[in-house]
Structures are given as structure tokens and as C-alpha cells.
Amino acid sequence: MQKSHKEIFIGIGIGIVANLIGSYLYIYFFSKYSVDSTWDLIIKEDLLGSIIALGAILNLIAFFLLLKKNQVTRARGVLIATLGAAILVLISKFL
């Protein structure tokens, strides 16, 4: 595997982890219920797309930090992960 492909996959991993952490932090800080009961409510009320979109805000920070460190290829991976999250949000909203 070429080095650039490896860097893109690392960036995708960073983007996915940042999105998961952002979603968890949003639930933890802005929900008056526990994480487990909030998760059940998200599934019940079909709000998963909204939570994924809010979690993707952390990808913005990761993207610009990688650009500042001049790791452009990893930043591309974060961008790909963010586009994947956007596709998941679209799918969850229309299905």
C-alpha cells in the first residue's frame, strides 16, 4: 500500500473517532438523561442523523489541526469521513 493511501486511511479513522467522540460529548453535556436512556430516546424518536451531524463538528477541529500541522493527506481522510457522515445523515433523514 502506498504511503499516501495509508495516510488517507489514518485520516478517515481520525474523522470517525472524532465524530463518535463529538456525538458522545453532545449527549453527555446537553442531555438531562443518562447516556443509555438518551441513546434509547434517539433511536425511538429517529434522531440519529441529527446526532451524527452534531458530532461531525469535531471533525472541523481535526481537519484544521491537521492542515496546520501540514498533514494534508490525513486532512483529506477526515474530509472523506465527514462526507461519509453527511451521506449517513441523508440516508437516515429520507429512509
N, C-alpha and C positions, 0 to 999 in steps of 0.2 A: 504494500500500500504506500502510495506517495505521501510525503510529509504534509503536503497541503490538505490532502483528504483527511489525514489523522487530525490536523488542527481544526478542520471544519466539524468533525465528529465530536471533538472536545468542546467546541463552542455550542453545538447542539445539546450536549449533556449539561453544560453550564446553563443554557436557556431553559431546559426542562426543570432542572433543580431550582433555579431562581423562580420559575413560575410556581412550582409546588410550595416553596417557602413563602412566596408572596401571598398565595391563596391561604395558607395556614395562618400567617400573621394577620391577614384581614379578618379571618374568622375569629382568631384568638382575641384581638383587640376591639373589634367592633360588634361582637355578638354578646348579648346578655345571657346567653345559654352556654352550656359546656360545648366543647368541640364535637363530641359524639352526637348530642341532640341537635346541634346546628347542622351537622352533616345530614342527619335524617330529615331535617326540615328542608334542606337544599334539594335533596332528592325528591321529596314529596311535592314541593312547590315548583319543581323543574327550574331551578335557578343555577344549575351547574355552569352554564355558559357565562353567566354574569360573574361568577366567582373566578372562572378561568381568566376572563378578561381583566378583572381587577388584579389578579395575581401576576399578569403579564407586565404590570407596571414596573415590577422589579427587574424585568428584562431590559428596560430602558437604562437603568443604572448600570447593569452589567455590560450592555452594549457600549456605552460611553466610556466606562472604565477601561474596557479592552482597547478601544480606539486611542485613549490617552496613553496607554502602555505600548502603542504601536503594534498591537496584535490584531491586525486587520482580518486575517483569515478566521480566527476564533470569533471575532465580531460578526462575520458573515454567518457562522454557525448559529450564533444567538439570534440573528435575524431570521434564519430559516426556522428555528424553534418557535419564534414569535409568530411567523406566518402559519405554522402548523397549529398553534393555539388559536389563531384567528379562524382557521378552517374548522376547528372543533367547535368554536363558538357559533359559527354559521350553521353547522350541522345540527347542533343542539337547539338552536332557535327555530329551525324550519322543520324538524322532524319530531 
